[in-house]
Amino acid sequence: MKSAQLEAFIEYITIIKALSKASIEAYEKDLSLIEESLQEPLIKLDEVKLLKYLSQFENKRTLNRKLSSINAFFSFCYQEFSDANDKKKFKFSKVPSTLPKYLSYDEIMSGLACIDKSSWIGLRDYALILFLYATGLRISECLSIEHNDFEELWLRVRHTKGDKERIVPVAEEAIKAIKAYELECPFQSTRVWVNYQGKSLSRISAYKITQKYLNVSPHVLRHSYATALILGGADLRVVQELLGHASLLTTQVYTHIQKQNLQETVLQFHPMA
């Protein structure tokens, strides 16, 4: 049974903060498990017990997620309850920075050139890959789009992570590719992307398409989109908005690519490199 403070916190992030269902479930799962495991309300736990519990998690990303949940909970309690203790803060375990895998424009164009566009399936595959690279959408967002989500060279992304609708520009070349595919597609559907039976294209099918021509997952095209913008000099906050990241911290992984590019430029062109 959850403590009163935890119940209040869940109500707070649900109603006041209006977090996504997935985020609420993650917070609730992490914090409820601590109370169940240690059989004591979180607010009454001392740091020794809490740290001993956390020490069992060797995966740094898992640990950081739990630390994030704990910190958010105690920050809420400090503001709402007089018996809370603001000292219950924990430093995040350092997670190794890894550069996201991405493809260059030439690599993507090379893969697209291998597609046989004599059939509507080929036109669909070509349009899908081009669209993913042109918009940076998550594959779930991409597969959910409908024909009426387009307005000239703009797309309204409605089925988003965290339910935060956004509008993104779409390259004219990608729009032309979609129209060419739609003209040959033998099925009528509200969804843009369909399979050979006329049903909505699945994530597995989309994965097979990008694997077949580029040997990567659809998500790599999202990274490729963001990387192209960063290397082109785009502002990080603009990229954050386009990608639909809730936090700028998520977008900052691409600054490593920017730094790497700057270093390579210096090594290539500076006489003292």
C-alpha positions as CSV (number, residue, x, y, z in Angstrom):
1,M,0.0,0.0,0.0
2,K,1.4,3.4,-1.0
3,S,2.1,6.0,1.6
4,A,0.0,9.2,1.8
5,Q,2.9,11.3,0.6
6,L,3.5,9.0,-2.4
7,E,-0.2,9.1,-3.2
8,A,0.0,12.9,-3.1
9,F,3.0,13.0,-5.3
10,I,1.4,10.8,-8.0
11,E,-1.7,13.1,-7.9
12,Y,0.6,16.1,-8.3
13,I,2.5,14.8,-11.3
14,T,-0.8,13.6,-12.9
15,I,-2.9,16.7,-12.4
16,I,-0.6,19.6,-11.8
17,K,2.4,18.6,-13.9
18,A,0.3,16.7,-16.4
19,L,3.1,14.3,-17.2
20,S,2.5,11.6,-19.8
21,K,1.0,8.3,-18.7
22,A,4.3,6.5,-19.3
23,S,6.2,8.9,-17.1
24,I,3.6,8.7,-14.3
25,E,3.7,4.9,-14.4
26,A,7.5,4.9,-14.3
27,Y,7.6,7.2,-11.2
28,E,4.9,5.2,-9.5
29,K,6.6,1.9,-10.2
30,D,10.0,3.0,-9.0
31,L,8.8,4.7,-5.8
32,S,6.2,2.0,-4.9
33,L,8.8,-0.7,-5.3
34,I,11.1,1.1,-2.8
35,E,8.4,1.3,-0.2
36,E,7.3,-2.3,-0.7
37,S,10.9,-3.6,-0.6
38,L,11.9,-1.7,2.5
39,Q,8.4,-1.8,4.1
40,E,8.5,1.8,5.2
41,P,7.1,5.1,3.8
42,L,9.7,6.8,1.6
43,I,9.5,10.0,3.6
44,K,10.7,8.1,6.8
45,L,13.6,6.3,5.2
46,D,17.1,7.4,6.2
47,E,19.8,7.8,3.5
48,V,21.7,4.6,4.6
49,K,18.8,2.4,4.0
50,L,18.0,4.1,0.7
51,L,21.5,4.0,-0.6
52,K,21.9,0.4,0.4
53,Y,18.8,-0.4,-1.6
54,L,20.0,1.5,-4.6
55,S,23.4,-0.2,-4.5
56,Q,21.9,-3.4,-6.0
57,F,21.4,-1.6,-9.3
58,E,24.6,-1.9,-11.4
59,N,23.2,-0.5,-14.6
60,K,23.9,3.2,-14.5
61,R,20.9,4.2,-16.5
62,T,18.5,2.2,-14.4
63,L,20.1,3.7,-11.3
64,N,19.8,7.3,-12.7
65,R,16.2,6.8,-13.5
66,K,15.5,5.7,-9.9
67,L,17.5,8.6,-8.5
68,S,15.5,10.9,-10.7
69,S,12.3,9.5,-9.3
70,I,13.6,9.8,-5.7
71,N,14.8,13.4,-6.2
72,A,11.5,14.5,-7.7
73,F,9.6,12.9,-4.9
74,F,11.6,14.6,-2.1
75,S,11.6,17.9,-3.9
76,F,7.8,17.7,-3.9
77,C,7.7,16.7,-0.3
78,Y,10.0,19.5,0.8
79,Q,7.6,22.0,-0.7
80,E,4.4,20.3,0.6
81,F,5.2,18.7,3.9
82,S,6.9,20.2,7.0
83,D,8.4,16.9,8.0
84,A,10.3,16.5,4.8
85,N,14.1,16.8,4.7
86,D,15.7,18.5,1.7
87,K,19.0,16.8,2.5
88,K,17.7,13.6,0.8
89,K,19.3,14.5,-2.5
90,F,21.6,12.2,-4.4
91,K,24.2,12.8,-7.0
92,F,23.6,11.1,-10.3
93,S,25.9,8.3,-11.2
94,K,27.8,9.3,-14.3
95,V,26.6,7.6,-17.4
96,P,29.2,7.2,-20.2
97,S,28.4,9.5,-23.1
98,T,27.9,7.6,-26.4
99,L,27.6,9.2,-29.7
100,P,24.3,8.3,-31.4
101,K,24.8,6.4,-34.6
102,Y,23.9,8.3,-37.7
103,L,24.2,8.3,-41.5
104,S,25.5,11.0,-43.8
105,Y,23.3,12.5,-46.5
106,D,25.4,10.6,-49.2
107,E,25.0,7.3,-47.4
108,I,21.2,7.8,-47.2
109,M,21.0,8.8,-50.9
110,S,23.1,5.8,-51.9
111,G,20.6,3.5,-50.1
112,L,17.6,5.2,-51.7
113,A,19.2,4.7,-55.1
114,C,19.0,1.0,-54.7
115,I,15.2,1.0,-54.4
116,D,13.2,-0.3,-57.4
117,K,10.4,2.4,-57.8
118,S,8.6,0.5,-60.5
119,S,6.0,-0.8,-58.0
120,W,3.9,1.0,-55.4
121,I,5.8,-0.9,-52.6
122,G,9.1,0.5,-53.9
123,L,7.7,4.0,-54.0
124,R,6.4,3.6,-50.5
125,D,9.8,2.4,-49.2
126,Y,11.5,5.2,-50.9
127,A,9.0,7.8,-49.6
128,L,9.2,6.4,-46.0
129,I,13.0,6.6,-45.7
130,L,13.1,10.0,-47.3
131,F,10.3,11.2,-45.0
132,L,12.0,9.9,-41.8
133,Y,15.2,11.7,-42.8
134,A,13.4,14.8,-43.7
135,T,11.4,15.1,-40.5
136,G,13.3,13.4,-37.7
137,L,10.1,11.8,-36.5
138,R,10.0,8.9,-34.1
139,I,8.9,5.8,-36.0
140,S,5.7,5.6,-33.8
141,E,4.9,9.2,-34.8
142,C,5.6,8.5,-38.4
143,L,3.4,5.5,-38.7
144,S,0.5,7.3,-37.0
145,I,0.3,10.2,-39.4
146,E,-2.8,10.6,-41.5
147,H,-3.3,12.4,-44.8
148,N,-5.1,15.4,-43.2
149,D,-2.1,16.0,-40.9
150,F,-0.3,17.7,-43.8
151,E,-0.8,21.4,-44.7
152,E,1.3,22.2,-47.7
153,L,5.0,21.8,-46.5
154,W,4.0,21.4,-42.8
155,L,3.0,18.4,-40.7
156,R,1.1,18.4,-37.5
157,V,2.5,15.6,-35.3
158,R,-0.3,14.6,-33.0
159,H,0.5,11.1,-31.8
160,T,3.6,12.1,-29.9
161,K,5.6,10.9,-26.9
162,G,4.2,12.7,-23.9
163,D,1.1,13.7,-25.8
164,K,2.7,17.1,-26.7
165,E,1.6,18.0,-30.2
166,R,4.0,19.9,-32.5
167,I,4.3,21.2,-36.0
168,V,7.3,20.4,-38.2
169,P,8.3,21.5,-41.7
170,V,8.7,18.8,-44.3
171,A,11.1,19.0,-47.3
172,E,9.4,19.4,-50.6
173,E,11.3,16.4,-52.0
174,A,9.8,14.2,-49.3
175,I,6.3,15.5,-50.0
176,K,6.7,14.7,-53.7
177,A,7.8,11.2,-52.9
178,I,4.8,10.6,-50.7
179,K,2.4,11.9,-53.4
180,A,4.1,9.6,-56.0
181,Y,3.5,6.7,-53.7
182,E,-0.1,7.6,-52.9
183,L,-0.9,7.9,-56.7
184,E,0.2,4.2,-57.2
185,C,-1.1,2.8,-53.9
186,P,-4.1,0.6,-54.6
187,F,-5.6,1.1,-51.1
188,Q,-7.6,3.8,-49.5
189,S,-6.7,4.5,-45.9
190,T,-6.7,7.4,-43.4
191,R,-3.2,6.5,-42.6
192,V,-0.4,7.5,-44.9
193,W,1.7,4.3,-44.5
194,V,0.1,1.0,-45.4
195,N,1.3,-2.6,-46.0
196,Y,0.6,-4.9,-48.9
197,Q,-2.9,-5.7,-47.4
198,G,-3.9,-2.1,-47.1
199,K,-3.5,-2.1,-43.3
200,S,-1.4,0.3,-41.2
201,L,2.3,-0.4,-41.6
202,S,3.8,-1.9,-38.5
203,R,7.0,-1.0,-36.6
204,I,8.5,-4.3,-37.6
205,S,7.8,-3.8,-41.2
206,A,9.3,-0.3,-41.1
207,Y,12.3,-1.7,-39.4
208,K,12.7,-4.3,-42.1
209,I,12.5,-1.5,-44.8
210,T,15.3,0.6,-43.3
211,Q,17.4,-2.5,-42.6
212,K,17.0,-3.7,-46.2
213,Y,18.3,-0.5,-47.8
214,L,20.4,1.2,-45.1
215,N,21.2,-1.6,-42.7
216,V,20.0,0.6,-39.7
217,S,16.9,1.0,-37.6
218,P,14.4,3.8,-38.3
219,H,15.7,5.6,-35.2
220,V,19.1,6.1,-36.8
221,L,17.4,8.3,-39.4
222,R,16.1,10.4,-36.6
223,H,19.7,10.8,-35.3
224,S,20.8,11.5,-38.8
225,Y,18.2,14.3,-39.1
226,A,19.3,15.9,-35.9
227,T,23.0,15.5,-36.7
228,A,22.6,17.1,-40.1
229,L,20.9,20.1,-38.4
230,I,23.6,20.5,-35.7
231,L,26.5,20.2,-38.1
232,G,24.8,22.7,-40.3
233,G,24.8,25.2,-37.4
234,A,21.2,24.9,-36.1
235,D,20.5,26.2,-32.6
236,L,20.2,23.4,-30.1
237,R,16.8,24.7,-28.8
238,V,15.4,24.7,-32.3
239,V,16.5,21.1,-32.7
240,Q,14.9,20.3,-29.4
241,E,11.6,21.7,-30.6
242,L,11.8,19.9,-33.9
243,L,12.5,16.5,-32.3
244,G,9.9,17.0,-29.6
245,H,12.3,16.5,-26.7
246,A,10.8,17.5,-23.4
247,S,14.3,18.4,-22.0
248,L,17.2,20.1,-23.6
249,L,19.4,17.6,-21.8
250,T,18.2,14.9,-24.2
251,T,19.1,17.0,-27.2
252,Q,22.6,17.9,-25.9
253,V,24.0,14.5,-26.8
254,Y,24.3,15.9,-30.3
255,T,26.8,18.6,-29.1
256,H,29.4,15.8,-28.9
257,I,29.0,15.4,-32.7
258,Q,29.4,19.2,-33.1
259,K,32.6,19.2,-31.1
260,Q,33.9,16.2,-33.0
261,N,33.2,17.9,-36.3
262,L,34.9,21.1,-35.1
263,Q,38.0,19.1,-34.0
264,E,38.1,17.3,-37.4
265,T,37.8,20.6,-39.2
266,V,40.8,22.0,-37.2
267,L,42.9,18.9,-37.8
268,Q,42.2,19.1,-41.5
269,F,42.6,22.8,-42.2
270,H,44.7,24.4,-39.5
271,P,48.4,24.6,-40.3
272,M,49.3,23.9,-36.6
273,A,47.1,20.8,-36.4
